[in-house]
Amino acid sequence: MIGFCITAHKGPWGYIITMDVLAEHRRHGVGSVLLIEAERRLVEAGVREIGLETATDNSAAIAFWQKHGYRKSGVRKNYYPGGRDAFSMAKRLGAGEAAKAGQI
């Protein structure tokens, strides 16, 4: 296994709990493939908006999420152990996004 993505959903709301790719496989599209599949499955389950948190000091992760259409919606103070803050991020899946997510 080189990566994984864990999600949850309830009604139209989905959540990316965590996603990780082994360091030597990053920047090769693995995370994007995992995310597309996770979004496809969430759309199939009726989700129309997906949320997540990512560390405010993790510029690579922030860039990854923004590249895939996620936008910052706030800051959660002391979210991570050791007092690190997190950005709350979200992506709304409109009809076009939902169709695109279903194309994998």
Secondary structure, DSSP 8 states (H G I E B T S, - for coil): --EEEEEEEETTEEEEEEEEE-GGGTTTTHHHHHHHHHHHHHHHTT--EEEEEEETT-HHHHHHHHHTT-EEEEEETT-SGGG--EEEEEEE--HHHHHHHTT-
